[in-house]
Amino acid sequence: MAPRVRALVFDAYGTLFDPFAVKTRAEELFPGNGAALSQLWRTKQLEYSWLRTLMGRYENFWKLTEDALVFACRALRLSCDEHQRKQLMQVYLTLPAFPEVKPALEKLASLPLSILSNGTPEMLSPLVAANNMTYFFQHIFSVDALQLYKPRPEVYQHAATSLGIHKEAIGFVSSNYWDIAGATSFGFRTYWLNRNSAVADELGVTPAAVFVNLAGLSRALT
């Protein structure tokens, strides 16, 4: 019988905060290209995190995100000057939380709540504060402490060690299936926030529960 969940750890981007909110600013700067830019930017951002970890050539998530933006603009043949690039990057510090996130976290407040993210501390702290959510989280863990990106097992171990709780008693929540796969393989009890009804990857892992928005988590824990 699995131990009860004694703490919850959340991914940030795509799980609590909407990275595609950059589309609005992108559309203002590049009319007709906002959706394409936001999609390609996010895709390359994640791809670069995996590639840099595999190559052993770490750059922090702010630099990596900017590099992904530069690539996306070049690929879409958009002339993005330094001022426009800075405007888009600044959006990452104020991304909105998904609408159900705050009410869901209120219901989960009896458990210690933390964030484990690829983002740097300098990205995550302003983002959490901008959404008036600082009081929810006991810890905000960044991969920057290890200079390795998820889904490396060392990243999940960092959170477990810092919390001082056995990994099987830690619930991990992410909207990214690759992150769920990494956390499940490590030994966390995982909960897949499948907002877009995506098909699970064939990676030989199964989350403890799947739900379409964060409101389903409290029900999954009962």
C-alpha positions as CSV (number, residue, x, y, z in Angstrom):
1,M,0.0,0.0,0.0
2,A,1.4,3.4,-1.0
3,P,2.2,5.8,1.8
4,R,0.0,8.9,2.1
5,V,1.1,12.0,0.3
6,R,2.9,14.2,2.8
7,A,3.9,17.1,0.5
8,L,3.1,18.3,-3.0
9,V,5.6,19.7,-5.5
10,F,4.4,21.5,-8.6
11,D,6.0,22.2,-11.9
12,A,5.6,25.9,-12.8
13,Y,5.3,26.6,-16.5
14,G,2.2,25.1,-18.1
15,T,1.1,23.7,-14.7
16,L,0.6,26.8,-12.6
17,F,1.4,29.5,-15.0
18,D,0.5,29.9,-18.7
19,P,3.6,30.2,-20.9
20,F,1.4,30.8,-24.0
21,A,0.2,34.1,-22.5
22,V,3.2,35.5,-24.4
23,K,1.0,35.2,-27.5
24,T,-0.8,38.4,-26.7
25,R,2.4,40.5,-26.6
26,A,3.8,38.6,-29.6
27,E,0.7,39.4,-31.6
28,E,1.0,43.1,-30.8
29,L,4.6,43.2,-31.9
30,F,4.2,40.8,-34.9
31,P,0.6,40.9,-36.1
32,G,-0.5,37.6,-37.5
33,N,2.4,35.7,-36.0
34,G,1.6,35.7,-32.2
35,A,0.4,32.1,-32.0
36,A,3.1,30.6,-34.2
37,L,5.8,32.5,-32.4
38,S,4.6,31.5,-28.9
39,Q,4.4,27.8,-30.0
40,L,7.8,27.6,-31.6
41,W,9.4,29.6,-28.8
42,R,8.1,27.2,-26.1
43,T,9.0,24.1,-28.2
44,K,12.6,25.3,-28.6
45,Q,12.9,26.4,-25.0
46,L,12.2,22.9,-23.9
47,E,14.3,21.3,-26.6
48,Y,17.3,23.5,-25.6
49,S,17.0,22.5,-22.0
50,W,17.3,18.8,-22.9
51,L,20.0,19.3,-25.4
52,R,22.2,21.4,-23.1
53,T,21.8,18.9,-20.3
54,L,22.8,16.1,-22.7
55,M,25.8,18.1,-23.9
56,G,26.9,19.1,-20.5
57,R,26.7,22.8,-21.5
58,Y,24.4,24.4,-19.0
59,E,23.0,27.9,-19.5
60,N,20.4,29.2,-17.1
61,F,16.7,29.2,-18.1
62,W,16.6,33.0,-18.7
63,K,19.4,32.7,-21.3
64,L,18.0,29.5,-22.7
65,T,14.6,31.2,-23.1
66,E,16.1,34.2,-24.8
67,D,18.1,31.9,-27.2
68,A,14.9,30.0,-28.0
69,L,13.2,33.3,-28.8
70,V,15.9,34.5,-31.1
71,F,15.7,31.1,-33.0
72,A,11.9,31.3,-33.2
73,C,12.0,34.8,-34.7
74,R,14.7,33.8,-37.2
75,A,12.8,30.7,-38.2
76,L,9.6,32.7,-38.7
77,R,11.6,35.5,-40.5
78,L,10.6,38.1,-38.0
79,S,12.9,41.0,-37.5
80,C,13.0,41.2,-33.7
81,D,15.2,44.0,-32.4
82,E,16.7,44.2,-28.9
83,H,13.8,46.3,-27.5
84,Q,11.1,43.9,-28.8
85,R,13.1,40.9,-27.5
86,K,13.2,42.5,-24.0
87,Q,9.5,43.2,-24.1
88,L,8.7,39.6,-24.8
89,M,11.2,38.3,-22.2
90,Q,9.7,40.5,-19.5
91,V,6.3,38.8,-20.0
92,Y,7.9,35.7,-18.5
93,L,8.1,37.5,-15.1
94,T,4.3,38.2,-15.1
95,L,2.7,35.1,-16.8
96,P,-0.8,34.7,-15.4
97,A,-1.8,31.7,-13.3
98,F,-4.4,29.5,-14.8
99,P,-7.9,30.5,-13.5
100,E,-8.4,27.4,-11.2
101,V,-5.0,27.4,-9.7
102,K,-5.5,29.7,-6.7
103,P,-8.8,28.0,-5.5
104,A,-7.2,24.6,-6.0
105,L,-4.1,25.6,-3.9
106,E,-6.4,26.9,-1.2
107,K,-7.9,23.5,-0.8
108,L,-4.5,21.9,-0.7
109,A,-3.0,24.3,1.9
110,S,-3.0,21.6,4.7
111,L,0.0,20.0,2.9
112,P,3.4,21.6,2.4
113,L,3.4,23.0,-1.1
114,S,6.5,23.7,-3.2
115,I,7.5,24.5,-6.8
116,L,10.2,22.6,-8.7
117,S,11.0,24.4,-12.0
118,N,13.6,24.8,-14.7
119,G,13.2,28.6,-14.1
120,T,15.8,30.5,-12.3
121,P,15.1,32.0,-8.8
122,E,15.2,35.4,-10.5
123,M,12.4,34.3,-12.8
124,L,10.3,32.4,-10.4
125,S,10.1,34.7,-7.4
126,P,8.8,37.7,-9.4
127,L,6.3,35.4,-11.2
128,V,4.9,33.9,-8.0
129,A,4.7,37.4,-6.5
130,A,3.0,38.9,-9.5
131,N,0.2,36.4,-9.1
132,N,0.0,37.0,-5.3
133,M,0.8,33.4,-4.6
134,T,3.9,33.6,-2.5
135,Y,2.1,32.6,0.7
136,F,1.2,29.2,-0.8
137,F,4.7,27.9,-1.2
138,Q,7.1,26.8,1.5
139,H,9.9,26.3,-1.1
140,I,10.6,27.3,-4.7
141,F,13.2,24.9,-6.0
142,S,15.2,25.7,-9.2
143,V,17.3,23.5,-11.3
144,D,19.8,26.3,-11.3
145,A,21.1,25.0,-8.0
146,L,22.3,21.8,-9.8
147,Q,22.8,23.2,-13.3
148,L,20.9,20.3,-14.7
149,Y,17.4,20.4,-16.3
150,K,14.4,18.1,-15.7
151,P,13.9,15.2,-16.3
152,R,17.3,14.4,-14.8
153,P,16.7,12.3,-11.6
154,E,19.1,14.5,-9.6
155,V,16.6,17.4,-10.0
156,Y,13.8,15.5,-8.3
157,Q,16.2,14.2,-5.7
158,H,17.2,17.8,-4.9
159,A,13.5,18.5,-3.9
160,A,13.1,15.3,-1.9
161,T,16.4,15.8,0.0
162,S,15.5,19.5,0.7
163,L,12.0,18.5,2.0
164,G,13.4,15.6,4.1
165,I,10.5,13.4,3.0
166,H,10.7,10.0,1.4
167,K,10.2,10.3,-2.3
168,E,7.2,7.9,-2.4
169,A,5.3,10.2,0.0
170,I,5.8,13.3,-2.3
171,G,3.1,14.0,-4.8
172,F,4.4,15.7,-8.0
173,V,2.1,17.6,-10.4
174,S,3.0,18.6,-13.9
175,S,1.2,19.3,-17.2
176,N,4.2,18.1,-19.1
177,Y,4.2,14.3,-19.7
178,W,8.0,14.2,-20.1
179,D,8.2,15.7,-16.6
180,I,5.7,13.2,-15.3
181,A,7.7,10.4,-16.8
182,G,10.9,11.7,-15.2
183,A,9.3,12.2,-11.8
184,T,7.6,8.8,-11.9
185,S,10.8,7.0,-12.9
186,F,12.5,8.8,-10.0
187,G,9.9,7.5,-7.5
188,F,7.5,10.4,-6.9
189,R,3.8,9.8,-6.9
190,T,2.8,11.7,-10.0
191,Y,-0.4,13.5,-11.1
192,W,-0.7,14.5,-14.7
193,L,-2.5,17.7,-15.3
194,N,-3.6,17.0,-18.9
195,R,-5.1,20.3,-19.8
196,N,-5.3,19.6,-23.6
197,S,-6.3,16.0,-23.6
198,A,-2.9,15.0,-25.0
199,V,-1.9,11.4,-25.6
200,A,0.5,10.0,-23.1
201,D,4.0,9.2,-24.5
202,E,5.1,5.6,-24.6
203,L,7.8,5.8,-21.9
204,G,6.8,2.9,-19.7
205,V,5.4,4.9,-16.8
206,T,1.9,5.6,-15.5
207,P,0.9,8.5,-13.3
208,A,-1.2,7.9,-10.2
209,A,-4.0,10.0,-11.6
210,V,-4.8,12.2,-14.6
211,F,-7.1,15.3,-14.5
212,V,-7.9,18.2,-16.9
213,N,-7.4,21.0,-14.4
214,L,-5.9,21.5,-11.0
215,A,-9.3,21.3,-9.3
216,G,-9.1,17.5,-9.8
217,L,-6.0,17.1,-7.6
218,S,-7.8,17.4,-4.2
219,R,-10.2,14.7,-5.3
220,A,-7.3,12.5,-6.5
221,L,-5.7,12.8,-3.1
222,T,-8.7,11.6,-1.1
